[in-house]
Structure formats: C-alpha cells, structure tokens
Amino acid sequence: MSIIIHELFMEAQACDINFMNNDKKNLNKNGFVTMFSVLIFGAVALAISSSVLLLGLGASKTSFIIEQSAKAKSLANLCAEASLQEIRNSTSFTGTNTINIGLDSCTYTVVDDGGENRTLNISSSVGTVVRKILITIDQINPSIKIKSWQEVS
C-alpha cells in the first residue's frame, strides 16, 4: 500500500509542478499586458492634459487682448470727448494733443476743413492694441453738430 500512496503522491507532485509552470507563463503574459495598458493610458492622459493646458493658455491670451481692446476703445472715446471740449473752449483750435493715463496714451488731431467744418483724428494705444476714430463736424456754433463718428482701421 505504501507503494501505491507513494506513486499517487509523486504523480500529484509532478502534476503540480506543471501547473505552476503554466501559471508563471500566464502571469508573465498578464504582467506584460498590464504594463502595456498602463503605458497607453498614461500617454493618452498626457495628451489630453497637454491639450487642455494649451487651450487654457490660448483662451487666456485672447481674453487679455479683448480686455486691452476695450480699454483702448474707452481711451479713444475719452480723447474724442477731450477734443470736442477743446473745440468748444476755442472754436479756432487746430492741432494735436496727447493724453497719457499711466502707460496708455491717446492722441487727437483737429484739422480745420474751412468754415465750421472740422475733422478729428483720434488714436489710442493700450499695450499692443491700437484703436482709431474719425469724427467729422459740420457745425460748431451755437452747438457742435457731429456729421459722423466712426471707428477706422
């Protein structure tokens, strides 16, 4: 009987060794698949995060330019009002004047077109943004009458 038990035990042991070798092969394959999956997932995550970062940077630059443009337009309107007040104070005024507000500035030029006709050229700059306005006046007294007020490029 001991021979039979011994033979059964040896067969079981041999069987277990083959089973363990197969498990190691499957484990190695599973590890490779897992590692490859993690690398692919990491590359995709990196691409998505880079895209989001670049889109955010572009949006930030765009909003900064829009803000500068709005400031330049306000500054150009300020200069236009200042030039109209200059004409109101002195109906014979012609020439150029500059207004500085911090680092930003605007310039207006009043040109006499004969009679009560005047042309006002206004230019303002904020950072890299420049806005220009062209105003034509066809009457000064008793009140200023603006014929056109348009933004030009």
C-alpha positions in Angstrom: 0.0 0.0 0.0 2.8 2.3 0.7 3.9 1.9 -2.9 0.5 3.0 -4.2 0.5 6.1 -1.9 4.0 6.9 -2.9 3.1 6.6 -6.6 0.0 8.8 -6.2 1.9 11.4 -4.3 4.7 11.5 -6.9 2.1 11.9 -9.7 0.4 14.6 -7.9 3.6 16.4 -7.3 4.6 16.2 -10.9 1.2 17.4 -11.9 1.5 20.4 -9.5 4.9 21.4 -11.0 3.5 21.5 -14.5 0.5 23.5 -13.2 2.8 26.0 -11.5 4.9 26.4 -14.7 1.8 27.2 -16.7 0.7 29.8 -14.1 4.1 31.5 -14.3 3.8 31.8 -18.1 0.2 33.2 -17.8 1.4 35.6 -15.0 4.2 36.9 -17.2 1.7 37.5 -20.1 -0.7 39.2 -17.8 2.0 41.4 -16.4 3.1 42.5 -19.9 -0.5 43.3 -20.9 -1.0 45.3 -17.7 2.3 47.2 -18.2 1.4 48.0 -21.8 -2.1 49.1 -20.8 -0.7 51.5 -18.2 1.7 53.0 -20.7 -1.0 53.5 -23.3 -3.3 55.0 -20.7 -0.5 57.3 -19.5 0.2 58.5 -23.0 -3.5 59.3 -23.6 -3.8 61.1 -20.3 -0.7 63.2 -21.1 -2.0 64.1 -24.5 -5.4 65.2 -23.0 -3.8 67.2 -20.2 -1.4 68.9 -22.7 -4.3 69.8 -24.9 -6.4 71.3 -22.1 -3.4 73.3 -20.9 -2.7 74.7 -24.3 -6.4 75.6 -24.8 -6.4 77.4 -21.5 -3.3 79.3 -22.4 -4.9 80.4 -25.7 -8.1 81.5 -24.0 -6.1 83.5 -21.5 -4.2 85.3 -24.3 -7.5 86.0 -26.1 -9.2 87.4 -23.1 -6.2 89.6 -22.4 -6.3 91.1 -25.9 -10.1 91.6 -25.6 -9.5 93.5 -22.4 -6.8 95.7 -23.9 -9.1 96.4 -26.9 -11.9 97.5 -24.6 -9.5 99.8 -22.7 -8.2 101.2 -26.0 -11.7 102.0 -27.2 -12.6 103.7 -23.9 -9.4 105.7 -24.1 -10.1 106.7 -27.7 -13.6 107.9 -26.7 -12.0 109.9 -23.8 -9.7 111.6 -26.3 -12.6 112.2 -28.7 -14.6 113.9 -25.9 -11.5 115.9 -24.9 -11.0 117.1 -28.5 -14.7 118.2 -28.7 -14.3 120.1 -25.4 -11.1 121.7 -26.8 -13.1 122.9 -29.8 -16.0 124.1 -27.5 -13.5 126.1 -25.5 -11.7 127.6 -28.5 -13.6 127.4 -31.8 -10.4 128.2 -33.7 -8.5 125.4 -32.2 -6.5 123.2 -34.6 -3.5 121.0 -33.8 -2.5 117.9 -31.9 -2.7 117.0 -28.2 -1.8 113.8 -26.3 -3.3 112.5 -23.1 -1.4 109.9 -21.0 -3.1 107.7 -18.5 -0.5 105.5 -16.8 1.4 103.6 -19.6 -1.5 104.1 -22.0 -2.0 107.1 -24.2 -4.2 108.7 -26.8 -3.6 111.4 -29.4 -6.1 113.6 -31.1 -5.6 115.9 -34.1 -8.1 118.6 -35.1 -7.9 119.7 -38.7 -9.8 122.9 -40.0 -11.6 122.0 -43.2 -12.9 125.5 -43.7 -15.8 127.3 -42.2 -17.1 125.4 -39.2 -16.1 122.0 -40.7 -13.6 120.1 -38.7 -12.0 116.6 -38.9 -10.8 114.9 -35.7 -8.4 112.0 -36.0 -8.1 110.1 -32.7 -5.7 107.2 -32.0 -5.3 105.4 -28.7 -3.0 102.5 -27.7 -3.1 100.1 -24.9 -0.3 97.5 -24.9 -0.2 96.3 -28.5 -3.8 97.2 -29.3 -4.4 100.4 -31.3 -7.9 101.9 -31.8 -8.7 104.8 -34.1 -11.7 107.1 -34.5 -12.5 109.6 -37.3 -15.0 112.3 -36.4 -16.3 115.0 -38.8 -18.0 118.1 -37.6 -20.1 120.4 -39.8 -21.2 123.0 -37.2 -19.6 124.5 -34.1 -21.9 127.3 -33.1 -24.4 127.5 -31.3 -23.6 123.9 -30.6 -21.3 121.3 -32.1 -23.0 119.1 -34.7 -21.3 115.8 -35.4 -21.7 114.7 -39.0 -20.1 111.3 -38.5 -18.3 109.3 -35.7 -16.7 106.1 -36.9 -14.0 103.7 -35.9 -11.4 103.3 -38.6 -8.6 100.8 -39.1 
